[in-house]
Amino acid sequence: MASGKEIRTKIKSVENTRKITRAMEMVAAAKMRKAQDRMRAARPYAEKIAAVAAHLSFASPEYRHPFVQKREQIRRVGLIVVSTDKGLCGGLNTNALRLAVNQMKKWEAENIGIDVTAFGNKGLGFMQRMGANVVSHLVALGDTPHVDRMIGPVKVMLDAYVEGKIDALYLVYSRFINTMKQEPALTQLLPLAGEPDQQLEHHWDYIYEPEARSVVDGLLVRYVEALIYQAVAENMACEQSARMVAMKAASDNAKNVIGELKLVYNKTRQAAITKELSEIVAGAAAV
C-alpha cells in the first residue's frame, strides 16, 4: 500500500488538474455562446444562396457555368476537411476524420484519385500522417472565422475543378445539432447537385443584368465560399460545445478520484495509527 505522503501528493496533483479542467470548461462555455450566435446568424444566408444555386442548376440559362456541368466520368475528386486547431474536445475530430477516411477508402476502391484541403491543425496532421495528397491548408483559424483567409485554400480547389484536374468537390465537417450532440457531415459542393422544389410546377429561370456570365460566375463562387464559411462556423460551435462537455466530465471524474484517494488516505492513516498503538501496548505489556 502507498504511503500517506504519496497519496497526499496524488490528491494534490488531481486537485490541480481539476482546477485546470474547470477553468477550461468555463472558458469554453463563454466562447460557445458567441460561436453559436455566429453560426445561427450565418445559416439563413447559406441556406438562401444554396437554394438559389440549386434552382439555377435546373434553369435553362444562356450561359452554363462549369460548376453546374456534371462530368461523364469521375477520375479524381477534391475533399475539404474541416477540423479544429486544438484538442480536448471529445470525439469531435475523430468522428469527422473517420467519415472522411471511410469515404476516401471507397474512392480508392474505385480507382479515383483524391486531393485534400485541410482546415485546422488536427485534420492537416492526420492527413499528412495518412500520406494523403494535401494541396492546400489553413491552420490557426482562431475563435472567429474570416472569409478572406479561407479564399486562398478554397480557390486552389475551385481552379482545379475549372481546369478539369478534379471532377467533383466534397466537404466534411461537424454539423451542430445541439450543445450535447454534434454529427459529422459529408456534402457535395461541386458539381452543383440541387433537388428541384416539389412545390414548383416549372423550374425557375432568370433574367441577368448586366450579363449572365458575370452574375453566374460571382454567384457560384460566393455559393461555395458561403457553404465553407458556414461549415467552419458550425465546426467552431461544435468545438466549444464538445470541449465544455468534455471538460465538465473530466472535472467530475477528477472529483470522484479525489474522493477515492481521500478514502484510501484515511484508511492508510488509520492503519498506521492502529499499528503504532499495537506496538505501544505490546511494549508496555513486555515491560
Buried (B, 14 or more C-beta within 10 A) or exposed (E): EEEBEEBBEBBEEBBEBBEEBBEBBEBBBEBBEBBBEBBEEBEEEBEEBBEBBBBBBBEEBEEBBBBBEEBEEBEBBBBBBBBBBEEBBBEBBBBBBEBBBEBBEEBEEEEBBBBBBBBBBBBBEBBEEEEBEBBBBBBEBEEEBEEEBBBEBBBBBBEBBEEEBBBBBBBBBBBBEEBEEBEBBBBEBBBBEBEEEEEEEEEBEBEBEEEBEEBBBEBBBBBBBBBBBBBBBBBBBBBBBBBBBBBBEBBEBBBEBBEEBEEBBEEBEEEEEEEEEEEEEEEEEEE
